[in-house]
Amino acid sequence: MKKIICSLLLVSTSIFAHAQINAQDLELGVHGGISSNGDAVGNMPYKGDIATFNYSGHLSIIYHIHKNFQIGFEGRVTELSRMTDSVYLSPYKIPFGADGKKMVYAKYMVSGAFLANLQAPVGTKGGYVYAGGAVGYGTGRHKTRRLNDNENYRTPDGGEGMVFGGQVGFVMGLSKYVGLNIEGAYRSYTLNYENNEVPLLTPKEKLSFTVTDVSGTIGLRFRIPYSQERHDMKMPAFAAPLGK
């Protein structure tokens, strides 16, 4: 995990160090909304057949390389959970399920991902639409034995693995340097547990599963015009043409 995180940080640092010298503009994003995830695929024995709606939020930094291309990095957090009509035995051999409560795969699914998007201008005020992909790394965190009233199970804490996905969105200028951002995103989270085994399984094997998640968020983009020429001209960032 450390090697992957260091590699992502190295690539991101190199990109944004170059961006400060040659940038047309950078954007900082703050977003919040809801998400819903699919069932766990892998050797997780507890399957959820009823979808739930959870929180989702992310911070991002975007660099416009060209009028039709942008790259960036995001930090994202969401909950992964489902409900079930089935009854299971917990690792402590206590029955749970079919009670309207959530099985939590990750109370805080925390991830960092590198982004690459195609973009196209919309309108005359610097608005644009974008679509692209994401690749990164994540970890699921929570207190395993601490359940809320609406929960009946939590996976072990600390699963980690690769994150893949894509996103589409729309940015509309609200003022010179602030834009409204609406985004839909798909993420696939893989959680591998080095220190935890599949509950109640013989022979023993390490717990490992993948959960896909779809989210819808709304937020703000704050544009930072690093270009001295643009700054001297006092060009409104969201009213100016994007890129080179």
URVEN-V679091 format. One record per run of one state. SS is the DSSP state (2 for helix, 1 for strand, 0 for the rest). FROM is the first residue (numbers start at 1). TO is the last residue. If there is no record, write none. Layout:
ss | from | to
SS | FROM | TO
SS | FROM | TO
This chain:
ss | from | to
0 | 1 | 1
2 | 2 | 22
0 | 23 | 25
1 | 26 | 37
0 | 38 | 40
1 | 41 | 42
0 | 43 | 49
1 | 50 | 51
0 | 52 | 53
1 | 54 | 66
0 | 67 | 68
1 | 69 | 83
0 | 84 | 87
1 | 88 | 89
0 | 90 | 94
1 | 95 | 96
0 | 97 | 101
1 | 102 | 122
0 | 123 | 126
1 | 127 | 141
0 | 142 | 150
1 | 151 | 154
0 | 155 | 159
1 | 160 | 173
0 | 174 | 177
1 | 178 | 197
0 | 198 | 205
1 | 206 | 224
0 | 225 | 227
2 | 228 | 233
0 | 234 | 236
2 | 237 | 239
0 | 240 | 244
